[in-house]
Amino acid sequence: MSKASKIVLRIQSADGTKRVEVSDTGTLRELYDAVQATFGYPDDGFALYKERNCTKELVSSRSQSVKDSALKHGDMIYLRSVTGPSTSKQQPPERSSSVASIASTSSSSGATTSGGGGGFSREPTPSTSGATALLNGEDPVDIELYKQDGRIQRKRDEKLCRHNSNGCCVHCSPLEPYDEAYLKEQKIKHFSFHSYLKKLTSGVDRGKFVALEDLNCKIKMGCRDHPPWPKGICSKCQPSAITLNRQTYRHVDNVMFENTGIVERFLNYWRTTGHQRIGMLFGTYEVHPDVPLGIRARVAAIYEPPQESNRDSIRLLEDEHAVEIEELARQLGLQRVGWIFTDLLAENAAAGTVKHVRGIKTHFLTAHECILAGHLQNKYPNRCKHASKGLFGSKFVTVCVTGDDKKQVHMEGYAVSAQCMALVRDNCLIPTKDAPELGYIRESSDKQYVPDVYYKEKDVYGNEVQRLGRPLPVEYLLVDVPASTPVVPLYTFHERKDVSQYFPVENRLIDGHIQDFSALSDYLARSRSMDFLDAMSDFHLLLFLYRMDMLPMKAQMGPLLEAVRSKDKTIANEWKNQEVWRTLEQLISAYSHNDDSSMSNDVEFVSAGEAEQNWTCSHCTFINSRELPTCEICNLPRV
């Protein structure tokens, strides 16, 4: 029997080459564990290959040994991520984004940036990137569009067509979905993404040789011809210079809010406080009926993450319930489709007008906002079978609520280009200090090599000239995405007549907007005349119940969420009779009974000995002052 010996294997990845020591009689599963520990990956989201072109995969196995795979001491094997665009453990630092012109910029700190119209601080760094959390397979809307040819049918032209009704000629034959004349006639500014794919595969090679590649701004690691950067670099590992082009396609062709109540509910915070606000859009992607092979983001609810804001700035805080929100949305058939923010400054409160601060003469989005949009799009990438890494671009949209040229509240939708996403991902793009419409491409340092980035513009003589992106107008990075509401309102959740009938929105720390047990009791009291399913059909109410600590309901809410999703009153009424809801009703009844009695009456029934003693809440064990009828922490009645 041969004696086991140790061998050293070289593992090459996008993050460099490292050595791993394993036993030649060890299993391939043990090899994967050793690689995972060496590179510090949080999971097994990678595969190992014998060849550089990612062929001859070494499949993780507990039966096959390293020796059986013909691996020898000193062999090079290649690592490739299978769950995201990068296997790097360290993500590029997230940066701040402003709502309007910026007076000062903090490049890496989490401090609030402020300026003339407002600002964002960077979003708290998530524990894992959105790319690594993606499930395998493409979105259902993409699968549906792949089955369509997208050709635009035309009727017989009575003036030009010389054939009968069953014939076809050049004047009435169907048009391709990327026909520029048709799109211009219909005032469609960009190709839809699937029309763009059709254009790439048009002609004799239809359906073949489509390979979408992300822009790379980093040095290729593992080059042996010279010492690593900054001591050396060569043409093989050096990223090429980049020339920015205006993106001709877009992944989402329209953002549709189901009804005006969704936006009004979001804007109610600004109307109450005058402070700016950020929200996350939850909804679905569907086929756009008015754009050839187009996709529409349908928004059903706006979630407002923890944040600190004032008239001029917004600072996002760490969201402790981010995972629960994703779980709830998934059970409701929703997902994050974008983000929305306000940049509103009141001009005439009596007339209801706001200042016009954004436009062609100033800016549409600031560099800060473009960087934050690029970060979010990288966090929620688009799954595409034509991409070499399985991910290309993003359907995540950006909506800005600001004043238009008529000084009315107006929504504008955008997305940043795939080139901008790459620049943000590789930490090449930063904002300028005092010009919100200009970004700046980093200069190379001993820690990071940054390729030259150029853009083209016309000079005073009308000639097209090439400029270095220091500074860089961010308009080259933007793609317009119209935002609208339908003529006939749609409702994923139950319609309310006015904003006062809704359950309070989360994370609003102002009077009348706080989510607590008292707000729940008041809401259910107002909703007694409503059907139970209609009363429960509120995204913010369901979120409050889902993450409630006082009476954990998360595990029992599955049937209720399914009833809201399918609008099934029978399932909802059956769930209403379960013990968890009856317990909640008893707590609400006890709270309401205690709340109806006056403070003086409560003290009147306490004996002289008890009056001197504080009391302990039977629900959360907090010790309360003797004069309080309800618990200071959980707001439940004294029993």
C-alpha positions in Angstrom: 0.0 0.0 0.0 1.5 3.3 -1.1 2.2 6.0 1.5 0.3 9.3 1.2 2.4 12.3 0.4 1.8 16.0 0.4 1.7 17.9 -2.9 1.4 21.6 -3.7 -1.0 22.9 -6.3 -1.1 26.4 -7.8 -4.6 27.9 -8.0 -5.0 30.8 -10.5 -8.1 33.0 -10.1 -9.2 36.5 -11.0 -7.7 37.6 -7.7 -4.2 36.2 -8.3 -2.4 32.9 -7.9 -2.1 31.1 -4.5 -0.6 27.8 -3.4 -2.6 25.0 -1.8 -1.1 22.0 0.0 -3.1 18.8 -0.1 -2.6 15.0 0.2 -2.4 13.1 -3.0 -4.7 10.5 -1.5 -7.2 13.2 -0.4 -10.5 13.6 -2.1 -11.5 16.4 -4.5 -13.9 17.6 -1.8 -11.0 18.2 0.5 -9.2 20.1 -2.3 -12.3 22.4 -2.6 -12.3 22.9 1.1 -8.6 23.8 1.1 -9.1 26.3 -1.8 -12.1 27.9 0.0 -10.0 28.3 3.2 -7.0 29.7 1.3 -8.9 32.3 -0.7 -11.3 33.1 2.2 -14.5 32.6 0.2 -17.7 32.5 2.2 -19.2 29.7 0.2 -18.5 27.2 -2.6 -19.5 29.5 -5.4 -16.6 28.5 -7.6 -15.4 25.6 -9.8 -11.9 24.3 -10.5 -10.6 23.4 -14.0 -7.5 21.8 -15.4 -7.3 24.0 -18.5 -7.1 27.8 -18.7 -10.1 28.0 -20.9 -12.2 26.4 -18.2 -12.5 22.9 -19.6 -11.8 19.6 -17.9 -13.6 20.5 -14.7 -12.5 19.0 -11.4 -15.9 18.1 -9.9 -16.1 18.2 -6.1 -16.3 14.5 -5.1 -15.9 12.5 -1.9 -14.9 9.4 -3.7 -12.4 10.6 -6.4 -9.0 11.4 -5.0 -6.5 14.0 -6.2 -4.2 11.3 -7.4 -7.0 9.7 -9.5 -7.4 13.1 -11.2 -3.8 13.0 -12.5 -2.8 16.0 -10.5 0.9 16.2 -9.7 3.1 18.4 -7.5 3.4 21.9 -8.9 0.4 21.6 -11.3 -1.6 24.8 -12.1 -5.4 24.6 -11.9 -7.8 27.4 -12.7 -10.6 28.8 -10.5 -13.7 30.4 -11.9 -16.7 31.9 -10.1 -20.1 30.3 -10.9 -22.4 32.6 -8.9 -21.2 36.1 -9.7 -19.1 38.3 -11.9 -16.1 38.3 -9.5 -14.7 35.9 -6.9 -13.0 38.7 -5.1 -13.7 38.7 -1.4 -13.2 42.5 -1.1 -15.8 44.6 -2.9 -15.0 48.1 -4.2 -15.8 50.7 -1.5 -19.3 52.1 -1.7 -19.4 55.8 -2.2 -21.8 58.6 -1.4 -24.2 60.1 -3.8 -25.8 63.6 -3.8 -29.3 64.8 -4.6 -28.2 68.1 -6.1 -25.0 70.1 -6.3 -22.4 69.1 -3.9 -20.3 71.5 -1.8 -17.9 68.9 -0.4 -17.0 65.3 -1.1 -15.9 62.5 1.2 -14.3 59.8 -0.8 -14.4 56.9 1.6 -16.0 57.8 4.9 -19.6 57.3 5.8 -20.2 60.9 6.7 -23.1 62.7 5.1 -22.4 64.8 2.0 -24.4 67.9 1.7 -25.0 70.7 -0.8 -27.4 73.0 -2.4 -30.2 70.5 -2.9 -29.3 67.6 -0.8 -27.0 64.6 -0.5 -26.6 60.9 0.3 -24.1 59.1 2.3 -22.9 55.8 1.1 -25.1 52.8 1.7 -23.9 50.4 4.4 -21.8 47.6 3.0 -23.8 44.4 2.7 -22.4 41.1 4.2 -22.6 39.4 0.8 -23.0 40.9 -2.7 -26.3 40.6 -4.5 -24.7 38.8 -7.3 -23.7 35.8 -5.1 -27.2 35.6 -3.9 -28.8 35.2 -7.3 -30.5 32.0 -8.2 -29.7 30.1 -11.3 -31.7 30.8 -14.4 -33.0 34.0 -16.0 -36.0 36.1 -15.1 -39.4 34.8 -16.4 -39.8 37.9 -18.6 -36.5 37.1 -20.4 -37.5 33.5 -21.0 -40.8 34.7 -22.5 -39.2 37.3 -24.8 -36.7 34.7 -26.1 -39.6 32.8 -27.6 -40.8 35.9 -29.6 -39.4 37.1 -32.8 -40.5 40.7 -32.1 -41.2 41.6 -35.7 -43.5 44.6 -36.1 -46.4 43.7 -38.3 -47.6 46.3 -40.9 -50.9 46.5 -42.8 -51.1 46.6 -46.6 -50.4 50.1 -47.9 -53.2 51.1 -50.3 -51.0 53.6 -52.1 -47.8 51.7 -52.6 -48.7 48.0 -52.5 -49.7 46.5 -55.9 -50.5 43.0 -54.7 -53.6 41.4 -53.4 -54.5 41.0 -49.7 -52.7 37.7 -49.4 -49.4 39.1 -50.8 -46.5 40.9 -49.2 -44.0 43.4 -50.4 -41.2 45.7 -49.2 -43.9 48.3 -48.2 -45.9 46.0 -45.9 -43.5 43.3 -44.8 -42.8 43.0 -41.1 -40.1 45.2 -39.6 -37.3 44.0 -37.3 -37.7 45.1 -33.7 -34.5 47.2 -34.0 -35.7 49.1 -37.1 -34.4 52.6 -36.4 -37.0 54.4 -38.6 -39.9 52.8 -36.7 -38.4 53.5 -33.3 -37.8 57.1 -34.2 -41.4 57.4 -35.5 -42.7 56.0 -32.3 -40.3 58.3 -30.2 -38.6 55.3 -28.7 -35.1 56.6 -27.8 -33.3 53.3 -27.1 -33.5 49.7 -28.3 -34.9 47.2 -25.9 -32.2 44.8 -24.7 -33.8 41.8 -26.5 -34.0 43.9 -29.7 -30.3 44.6 -29.2 -29.7 40.9 -28.9 -31.7 40.3 -32.1 -29.6 42.9 -33.9 -26.4 41.2 -32.8 -27.6 37.9 -34.2 -29.2 39.2 -37.4 -28.2 38.0 -40.9 -26.7 34.7 -41.7 -25.4 34.1 -38.2 -28.8 34.5 -36.6 -28.7 32.8 -33.2 -25.0 32.1 -33.2 -21.8 33.6 -31.9 -23.3 36.0 -29.3 -20.9 36.6 -26.4 -21.5 39.6 -24.1 -18.5 40.6 -22.1 -18.2 43.1 -19.3 -15.7 45.9 -19.5 -12.6 45.1 -17.5 -10.7 47.9 -15.8 -8.3 45.8 -13.6 -4.9 44.4 -14.3 -5.0 40.6 -15.1 -3.3 38.9 -12.2 -0.8 36.1 -12.5 1.5 37.5 -15.2 5.0 35.9 -14.8 6.8 38.2 -17.3 7.4 40.9 -14.7 7.0 41.8 -11.0 3.5 42.7 -10.0 2.2 46.3 -10.2 3.5 48.9 -9.5 6.9 47.4 -10.2 5.9 46.1 -13.6 3.2 45.9 -16.2 2.9 44.6 -19.8 0.4 44.6 -22.7 -0.9 41.2 -21.8 -2.1 42.1 -18.3 -2.7 45.8 -18.8 -6.4 46.8 -19.3 -7.0 48.6 -22.6 -7.9 52.3 -22.8 -11.7 52.9 -22.8 -13.7 55.1 -25.0 -17.1 55.8 -23.7 -20.1 55.5 -26.0 -23.7 56.4 -25.4 -25.5 53.1 -24.8 -28.0 52.5 -27.6 -30.1 49.9 -25.6 -31.6 49.6 -22.2 -32.7 46.6 -20.1 -35.9 48.3 -18.9 -38.0 50.4 -21.2 -40.4 51.9 -18.7 -41.1 52.2 -14.9 -44.8 52.0 -14.2 -46.1 52.8 -10.7 -49.3 50.8 -10.4 -51.2 53.9 -9.1 -50.6 57.4 -7.9 -51.2 56.4 -4.3 -47.9 54.6 -4.1 -46.0 57.8 -5.0 -48.3 60.0 -2.9 -47.7 57.9 0.1 -43.9 58.2 -0.4 -44.1 62.0 -1.0 -46.2 62.4 2.1 -43.0 62.3 4.2 -41.5 65.3 2.3 -44.8 67.2 2.5 -44.9 66.7 6.3 -41.3 67.4 7.1 -39.7 69.1 4.1 -36.9 66.5 4.3 -35.7 64.4 1.4 -36.3 60.7 1.3 -35.0 57.5 -0.3 -37.1 54.4 -1.1 -36.6 51.0 -2.6 -39.0 49.9 -5.4 -40.5 46.5 -5.1 -42.5 45.0 -8.0 -42.2 42.7 -11.0 -40.8 42.8 -14.5 -43.3 42.2 -17.4 -43.4 42.5 -21.1 -43.9 46.0 -22.4 -46.8 46.0 -24.9 -45.7 49.3 -26.6 -42.0 48.6 -27.2 -40.8 45.8 -29.5 -39.4 43.1 -27.2 -39.5 45.6 -24.4 -39.5 45.1 -20.6 -41.5 47.2 -18.1 -40.8 47.4 -14.3 -44.1 47.4 -12.5 -43.8 48.9 -9.0 -46.3 47.7 -6.4 -44.7 49.2 -3.2 -42.0 51.5 -1.9 -40.0 50.3 1.1 -38.2 53.1 3.0 -34.9 51.9 4.6 -33.5 53.4 7.8 -32.1 56.8 7.0 -31.4 60.2 8.4 -32.4 63.2 6.3 -32.9 66.9 6.2 -33.7 69.5 3.6 -30.4 69.0 1.8 -29.1 65.6 2.5 -29.8 61.9 3.2 -27.7 59.4 5.1 -28.6 55.7 4.7 -28.2 53.6 7.8 -27.6 49.9 8.2 -30.7 47.9 7.7 -31.0 45.1 10.2 -34.1 43.7 8.5 -32.8 43.5 4.9 -33.0 39.7 4.8 -36.5 39.6 6.2 -37.7 42.2 3.6 -36.3 40.1 0.8 -38.0 37.0 2.2 -41.3 38.8 2.6 -41.2 40.2 -1.0 -40.3 36.8 -2.5 -43.4 35.2 -0.8 -45.5 38.0 -2.2 -44.1 37.5 -5.7 -42.1 40.7 -5.7 -38.5 41.7 -6.0 -36.4 44.8 -5.9 -36.6 46.6 -9.2 -35.1 49.9 -8.4 -34.7 52.9 -6.1 -36.4 56.3 -5.8 -35.3 59.5 -4.1 -36.6 63.1 -3.8 -34.9 66.3 -4.7 -37.7 68.8 -3.9 -37.5 72.3 -2.7 -40.8 74.1 -2.1 -41.1 77.5 -3.9 -44.7 78.6 -3.2 -46.5 76.4 -0.6 -49.9 78.0 -1.4 -49.7 77.3 -5.1 -48.0 73.9 -4.5 -45.0 74.7 -6.8 -41.4 73.5 -6.4 -38.1 74.7 -7.7 -36.8 73.6 -11.0 -33.2 72.5 -10.2 -32.6 69.8 -12.7 -32.5 69.9 -16.5 -30.5 70.2 -19.6 -28.8 73.4 -18.4 -27.8 72.0 -15.1 -27.8 68.2 -14.6 -30.1 65.2 -14.7 -28.2 63.1 -12.2 -25.2 64.1 -10.3 -21.9 62.1 -10.3 -22.7 60.9 -6.7 -26.1 59.6 -7.8 -24.6 57.8 -10.9 -22.0 56.1 -8.7 -24.7 54.9 -6.2 -26.9 53.8 -9.1 -23.9 51.9 -10.6 -23.3 50.3 -7.2 -26.9 49.2 -6.9 -27.0 47.9 -10.5 -23.9 45.8 -9.8 -25.5 44.5 -6.6 -28.6 43.4 -8.6 -27.2 42.3 -12.0 -29.2 40.9 -14.9 -28.9 37.2 -15.7 -28.3 36.6 -19.3 -27.5 33.3 -21.1 -25.5 35.2 -23.8 -23.0 36.5 -21.2 -19.8 34.5 -20.7 -20.2 34.9 -16.9 -24.0 34.5 -16.9 -24.5 38.1 -15.8 -24.6 41.3 -18.0 -26.0 44.7 -17.2 -28.9 45.3 -14.8 -32.6 45.8 -14.8 -32.3 47.9 -11.6 -33.7 51.4 -12.3 -33.3 54.9 -10.7 -36.2 57.3 -10.3 -35.8 60.9 -9.2 -38.7 63.0 -8.0 -38.0 66.6 -8.6 -39.5 69.8 -10.1 -40.0 70.1 -13.8 -39.9 73.3 -16.0 -43.5 74.0 -15.0 -42.4 73.8 -11.3 -44.6 70.8 -10.7 -43.6 67.6 -8.9 -42.3 65.3 -11.6 -40.7 61.8 -11.9 -37.7 61.0 -14.1 -36.3 57.5 -14.6 -32.8 56.5 -15.5 -30.3 53.7 -15.6 -26.5 53.9 -15.9 -24.7 52.2 -18.8 -22.8 48.9 -18.5 -19.6 50.9 -19.0 -20.5 53.0 -15.9 -21.2 49.8 -13.9 -17.7 48.5 -14.7 -16.1 51.8 -13.8 -17.9 51.8 -10.4 -17.3 48.1 -9.8 -13.6 48.5 -10.4 -13.4 51.7 -8.3 -12.3 54.0 -11.2 -15.0 56.7 -11.1 -15.3 59.3 -8.3 -17.3 62.5 -8.0 -15.8 66.0 -8.4 -15.8 68.4 -5.5 -18.0 71.3 -6.6 -19.5 70.3 -10.0 -22.4 67.8 -9.6 -22.6 67.1 -13.4 -19.0 66.0 -13.6 -17.3 62.8 -12.5 -13.6 62.1 -12.5 -11.6 59.1 -13.5 -9.0 58.2 -10.9 -5.3 58.5 -11.6 -3.2 55.4 -11.3 -1.3 55.0 -8.0 1.0 52.4 -6.6 -2.1 50.6 -5.2 -4.3 50.6 -8.3 -3.7 50.9 -12.0 -6.5 52.8 -13.8 -6.8 52.8 -17.6 -7.3 56.0 -19.5 -11.0 56.7 -20.1 -12.0 58.9 -23.1 -15.2 60.5 -24.4 -15.9 62.3 -27.6 -17.5 65.7 -28.0 -17.7 68.5 -30.6 -15.5 71.5 -30.2 -16.4 75.1 -31.1 -15.7 74.4 -34.8 -18.0 71.4 -34.9 -15.3 68.9 -35.1 -15.5 65.7 -33.0 -12.6 65.5 -30.6 -11.5 63.0 -28.0 -11.2 64.1 -24.4 -9.7 62.4 -21.4 -12.3 61.7 -18.6 -10.7 64.0 -16.1 -13.3 65.5 -15.6 -16.1 63.4 -17.2 -19.6 64.6 -18.0 -21.9 62.0 -16.5 -24.4 62.4 -19.3 -22.3 59.8 -21.3 -23.1 57.3 -18.6 -26.9 57.7 -18.5 -29.8 55.9 -20.2 -33.3 57.4 -20.0 -36.1 55.2 -18.6 -39.5 56.9 -18.7 -41.5 56.7 -15.4 -45.3 56.9 -15.5 -48.6 55.7 -13.9 -51.3 54.0 -16.0 -54.5 55.7 -17.0 -56.5 52.9 -15.3 -54.9 52.3 -11.9 -53.7 48.8 -10.9 -53.5 47.4 -7.4 -51.4 44.5 -6.2 -52.4 45.6 -2.6 -55.9 46.8 -1.6 -56.9 50.3 -2.7 -57.4 53.0 -0.1 -59.4 56.2 -0.5 -56.8 58.5 1.1 -53.4 58.3 2.7 -54.8 58.5 6.3 -56.4 55.0 5.8 -53.0 53.3 5.3 -50.8 51.7 7.9 -47.8 53.9 8.8 -44.7 53.5 6.7 -41.6 52.0 8.3 -38.6 54.0 9.6 -40.5 57.3 9.8 -39.6 58.8 13.2 -42.2 61.5 13.3 -45.5 61.9 15.1 -48.3 60.0 13.4 -46.0 57.9 11.2 -44.4 55.6 13.8 -45.0 51.8 13.5 -45.7 50.4 16.9 -48.4 48.4 18.7 -50.5 51.5 19.2 -50.5 52.1 15.5 -51.5 48.5 14.8 -54.3 48.7 17.3 -55.6 52.0 15.7 -55.3 50.6 12.2 -57.3 47.4 12.9 -59.9 49.5 14.7 -60.3 51.6 11.6 -60.4 48.6 9.4 -63.3 46.7 11.2 -65.7 47.5 8.4 -63.4 46.1 5.8 -63.0 42.5 4.7 -60.1 40.8 6.5 -58.1 40.2 3.3 -58.5 43.8 2.2 -57.3 45.0 5.6 -54.2 42.8 5.5 -53.4 43.7 1.9 -50.9 46.4 2.8 -47.1 45.9 2.2 -46.0 48.0 5.2 -48.5 46.3 7.5 -47.3 42.8 6.4 -43.7 43.9 6.9 -44.5 45.1 10.5 -46.2 41.8 11.3 -43.4 39.8 9.6 -40.6 41.2 11.7 -42.5 41.8 15.0 -40.5 40.7 18.0 -43.2 41.0 20.6 -45.3 38.2 19.1 -43.2 36.3 16.5 -45.5 35.6 13.5 -43.0 35.1 10.7 -43.2 31.3 10.7 -47.0 31.3 10.6 -47.6 34.0 8.0 -47.1 31.9 4.9 -50.8 31.2 4.2 -51.7 34.9 4.8 -49.0 36.0 2.3 -50.2 33.5 -0.2 -53.8 34.8 0.3 -52.7 38.4 -0.4 -50.7 37.3 -3.4 -53.5 35.3 -4.9 -56.3 37.5 -3.5 -58.0 34.4 -2.0 -60.4 35.5 0.8 -61.0 31.9 1.8 -57.4 31.2 2.8 -57.2 34.6 4.6 -60.3 33.9 6.7 -59.0 30.4 7.6 -55.7 32.0 8.7 -57.6 34.5 10.8 -59.0 31.7 12.9 -55.5 30.4 13.8 -54.1 30.7 17.3 -51.4 33.3 16.4 -54.0 35.8 15.2 -56.4 35.2 18.0 -53.5 35.8 20.5 -52.8 39.1 18.7 -56.4 40.1 18.9 -56.5 39.4 22.6 -53.4 41.6 23.2 -55.0 44.4 21.1 -58.2 44.1 23.1 -56.4 44.3 26.4 -54.4 47.3 25.1 -57.5 49.1 23.9 -59.4 48.4 27.2 -56.5 49.8 29.2 -56.0 52.7 26.9 -59.7 53.8 27.2 -59.4 54.2 30.9 -57.9 57.4 32.2 -54.7 57.6 34.1 -56.4 58.7 37.3 -58.7 55.7 37.3 -55.8 53.4 36.8 -54.0 54.8 39.9 -57.2 54.8 41.9 -57.5 51.0 41.9 -53.9 50.5 43.0 -53.4 49.9 46.7 -51.2 52.2 48.8 -48.5 49.5 49.1 -48.5 48.8 45.4 -48.5 52.5 44.4 -45.0 52.8 45.8 -43.7 49.9 43.7 -42.7 49.8 40.1 -44.1 47.0 38.0 -42.5 44.4 35.7 -44.0 43.8 32.2 -45.1 40.2 31.8 -44.4 40.2 28.1 -40.8 41.7 27.9 -39.8 41.8 31.6 -39.0 45.5 31.5 -39.4 47.3 34.8 -41.7 50.3 34.4 -42.6 53.2 36.6 -45.7 52.7 38.7 -47.7 55.5 37.0 -47.4 54.0 33.5 -50.4 51.9 32.4 -48.5 50.4 29.4 -45.0 49.1 29.0 -42.5 51.7 27.9 -40.7 49.2 25.7 -43.3 46.9 24.1 -46.3 49.2 24.6 -48.4 46.3 25.9 -50.9 46.8 28.8 -50.1 46.2 32.4 -51.6 42.8 33.5 
